Amino acid sequence: MEPAVLDADALVAAARTSTGLDDLGDDSWREGLDRLVWSLVHEADLGEVGAVVAPAMIQVLLEQRLQVEDWYARHPEIDDEPVERPLIGLGLPRTGSTALSYLLAQDPRSRSLLRWEAPQPCPPPSTVPAPDPRIAEAEATVAATVATSPRSAALLPTSATGPSECQDLMGLDFRAHYFQAWAHVPSYSRWLLHDADLRSTYTYERRVLKLLQWGQPRRPWRLKCPSHLLWLDALDTAFPDARFVWTHRDPTEVMVSVADVYEEVGALFGAQIDPAYYGPLNVEHWTVGMARALAFRERGDHDERFFDIDFRAMQEDPIGQVRRLYDWLGEPVTPAFEEGMQRWWTENSATRAPNVHPDPARYGLDLDAVRPQFADYVARARAWTA
């Protein structure tokens, strides 16, 4: 397969041609797309695989956005769908947040964003006879990742029918953290962290959630993405009644792990990146993220919207922590829910293998220098989980 031309206008044109559609909605997506493509062209060093995969993935995002707008144009009643009081998971990787999302996904009375539907929300699931072919496609993708990059699969555990982070939905507005894991895109990363306005991103995520639930019994959403910590103000504009569950662990303990994930993802794209780039990049983003999250939580009545779980408590008694969370939500843990959690935890514990990460110096990290940068957050988290 020949690499596509990595040009923003060409990718938009290709998406419109492949779908036969023209309307991409408002133009909020344009700045992020232009900045991402510029960084990929001028700063990244993509390998042969990345030169094919990066533009293909960008085109898919554009195609999906075109289809979202087409479904709304033909069925304006989708916009009447309520998205009420979603529970949104926060917390860095390796804090128990992924395990928590899988446990919550066992609740038949709630609704998670699923791995098979997140990258392809169209057509709406309610319009596709079972079995939805996207499930088999996702299963094949997961199997291929396990076969070709087992370590990446271990660092980023997933299943086709399990919960997914919000990255794909944020990608539809081209303001998402996962792009900076693809390749060396420092200009895009700086813009995303310091200058990008994500109000349109979360407004569009809400638009897609309405489409995903349309035609199905209404159930409260269980969402999750570490990146939300950086943009809680913007998230709050789209989901003003959201409640948050935050899993806590000293960020210094996970910085090496996060950089390790970035290196593995970059390797999938064939990107040539100095591993020492990943450490400072993540320290900068997460120190800013923690400062913003603390400031958000301290304003007004926001603090009462948060439920806190310590990483060690999550490891010792995961189902007990979910019970505490549901007491706080004022919702029951049904027998079917508890049975599903017990089954998932038992099966996952039996197959989980420990990860051994490289030396922090590989990623340009001096943990003794990093630790003080998160001291304020660590002190708050200790008090919240006492």
N, C-alpha and C positions, 0 to 999 in steps of 0.2 A: 504493500500500500504506500503510495507516494504521500509525502507530507503535504498538508494543506498550506495555503499561503497564510501566514500569520499576520493578517491585516484586518483591522476592526471592520471596515466597510465591506470587505470581501466576505468576512464571516457572517455579517448581517445579511448580505445579499444571498449567500448560500443557504442560510436558514430560511429565508423567505421563499426561495426557489424550491427547497426540498419539501416544505409544508404547503406551499400554495397560499400562504397567509401573509398579511402585510402589517397588521396592527400589533405593536409591542407595548401598547399602553402608554403611560406618561414616560417622559424621557429620563427618569431618574437613573436608569441603568447605564446611560451613555458614558458618564464620566468615569465610572469604575471600569467599564470595558476598555475605554481608551487608555487609561492609566495602566491597567493590567497588561494589555497587549504591548504597549510601549516598553514596559519593563521586561517582558519576555523577549522582545526583539533586541533591545539595546543592552540589557544587563545580564540576562540568563545565558547559560551555556547548556542548552538542551542537547541530549543525545539523540540518536536515531529514533528511539521509541518516543521520547518526549516531543520531538518535532512533529510526530503524527498524533500522539494522544492529546497534547495540550489544545491545539486548535479544534480537534474533534470534540473534546469535552466542552469547550466554549460554545461551539455550534449547537450542541445538544441543549445547553442552557437557553440559548436564544430560541431554539425550536420549541422548547417547553413553554417559554414565556409567550410565544406566539399562540400556542394552543390554549394556554390559560385564558388569554384575552378572547380567543374565538369562542370558547365555551361560555364565557360571561356574556358575549355579544348575543349568542343564540339562546341563552338561558339566564336572563338578568335576575331571575328569582334566587340564584345562587347567593347573591349579595345579602339576602335576607337571613341567611343562616347565622344563628348566634354562636359566638365563641365566648363562652362564659367561664370565668374563674379558672383558667388553666393553672395547673401546677407545673412550675418550671424548675428543673434541676440545674443547680450551679455547682461549681467546684472544679478544680484542676483535674487532669488525668491522674490516675493512681491515688485518688482520694476516696474510692469506693463509689464514685458517681455512676460509672457504667453498670456496676453490679446492681445499684439501686434502681437504675432505669429498667433493667431486665426484670427485677422483682416487681416493680410497679406495673410492668406490661402484662403480668399474669392476672391482673384484676379484670374480669370480664365486664365490669360495669364502667370501665374507663377506656380511653382511646389513646394509643401511642402513635407517633410518626414512625412508620415501619421502613426497614431497609429496602424493601422491594419497590415501595411507592415514592420514597423521598426524591430520587433522581429523575423519576418519570411520573409526576402527579397526574398527567393526562394520558388517556382519558380518565375521568373520575371513576374510582373503583366501583361505584354503584351501577355504572353503565356497562360493566364488563362481566359476562357470564363466568362463573367459576368452572375450572380454576383459572385465575388470572395469569396469562402467560408471562407477566413481569416477575412472578414468583420464581418460575423456572429459570428465567434469565438471571435473576439475582443469585440463585443457587449456583448457577454455572460460574458466575463472576467470583463468588466466594471460594468455590472449589479451585478455580484457576489461581487465585491469589495464594491459597494454601499450598498448591503444587509448585508454583514458580517462586514464591517468596514466603516460605514458612515462618521466618522470623517476623516479617511484617504482619502476618496474620496473627502471630502470638502477641505482638505489641498492640495491635488494633483488633481485638476479638470482635466478631460479628456473626450474625446469621441472617439469612435472607428474610425470615419472618420475625426477626427481633427488632427492637427499637433502634432508631437512628438519631444522630444529632441533627440539629437544624441547619448544618452547613449548606446542604444542597438548596434549601429554600432561600437562604441568604444569598447564595450564589446567583440566583435569578436576578438580583439587583447588582451583582458584581461587587458586593461589599462583604467579603467573607475571609476568615482567617485561613481556610484551607488552601487558598491560592498561594500563600507564601511558603507553604510546605512543598509545593510543586518544584520550585526552582528559586534561584537567587534573584529576587525582585525587590531590592531595597527601597526603590522610589515608591513603588506601590505600597509596601509595608509602612513607610513613613506617612504617606497620605492617609492610609486606613486608620492608623493609630491617632494621628494628630489633627487631621483636617476633614475627614469624611463625616458626613451627616447620615446616620443610619435610621433616621425616622422613616424614610421611604422603604428601607429594607424590611423593617418589621411590619410596616403597613402591608407590604406585599406578601410577607409570610402569612399574615392573617388572611389575606385574600385567598391564598392557596389552601390554607386549612379549611376555609369554608367550602371550597371546591371538593376537597378530599372527603368531607363528612356529608356532603350533599346527597340526599337520597338514601341515607342510612339512619338507623336509630341514633339519636343524639346522646353522646357520652362525653364527659369532661376530658379534656386533653391532658396528657402527661408528656411534657416536652423536656428536652435537655440539651445543653450545649455549654461547654466551659467559656466560650467566647462571650457569652451574654454578660459576664462580669464586667467587661470593658464598656458596655453600652447600655447600662440599666436605665438611664434616663430616656433613651430612644425607645427601648423595649417597653417602658412604662406608658409611652404615648399610644402605642398600639394595643397594649394589654393592661389597661389601668386597674383591672380587678384581679390581676394575676397574683398568685401566691408562690413563694419560693422555698425550695428545700436545698440547703447548702451543705455539702460535705466538706469537712475541714481536715487539713493535714499541713504541716510545715512545708511551704512551697520550696524551700531549699532542698528538701528530700526528693522532690519530683522534677526539678529542672533538668537533671541529666536524662531522666526518662523521656521528657518531652522533646529534648534535643535529639535523642536517639530515634524517636518516632519520625521527626522531621528528616533525619538522614535516610531512614528506610524508605520514606515516601519519595524523597528526591532521587534515590537510586532507581525506583520504579520508572521514573521519567528519564533516567539516563542523564540526570543533571550533574554537571561537574561543579561541586560546591566545596569549599574548604569547610570541614566540620566545625572549625572554630568560629564560624559565622553564626551557627545555630544557638549557641549558649547566650551570648549578649543580646541577640534578637529576642529570645524568649524572656530573658530577665527584664528587658525594657518593657515589653508588652504586658507582662504580668504584674510588674510593680505599678505601672500606670493603671492596669485593670483593678488591682486591689485597692489602690487609693480612690479610684472612682466609685467602686462598690461600697467602700466604707462611708464615703461622703453621701452617697444615695441613701444608705440605710439610716444615717443619722438625721436625715431631714424629715420633718413632719411626722406622720404616723407610719412611715415605711417599715420601721423595725418590727412592728407586730405582724408584718406579712411574711416574715422569715421563720423557717424551722431549721434548726442546726443539728448536724450529726457528725460526731467525731469519727475519723477513719478507724481507730482502734475499736470503737463500739460497733461500727459496721462490720468489722471482721469477726468480732466475738459473738454477736447476736443480731444478725441481719434482719431476721423476721420480727424480732422484738423491736428493732428500730422502726420498721415499717408500721407496726402496731401503734407505737408512740406517735408517729406522723399522722396516722389516720385518726387517732383520738383528737389530735390538734385540728385536723380538717373537719372533724365532726361527721366522719363517714365510717361505715362498718367494714371490718375485714371479714368477708363472707367465707364459709367453709371452702368453696371452690377456689377463692383467691388464695387462702392459706395453703391449700393442697398444691396449687400451681407453684407457689413460692418455694415450698419444701422440695418439690420435684426438681425445679430449676437449680436450686442451690446445691442439692445433692449431686446432680449430674455434672454441673459445672465444676464443683470442687474436685470431682474424680478425674477430670481431664485437664485441670489447670496446671500449667507448668511454670515454675519461677523463671523470671527473666534476669539475666546477668548483664548489666549495662557497662559500657566502656568507662575508662577513667574520665573523671570530669574535665581534666586538662585537654582531652581530645576536643571538647566543645568550647574551649576557651573559658572554662569556669573555674574560679577559685571559690569554693563553697564558703570559706570563712569570710570572704569579702561579700558574698551574696546574702548571707544570713541576716545581717543588720538591715538590709533593704526591706525585709518583710517583717521586721520585729513588731511594728505597730499592729499589723494584721494578726500575727500569731498571738499576741496578748489579747486582742479582742476575741479571737476564736476560742481561746482557752476559757474566757469568761462565758461566752455564749453556750459552750458545751459542758460547763461544770455541772 
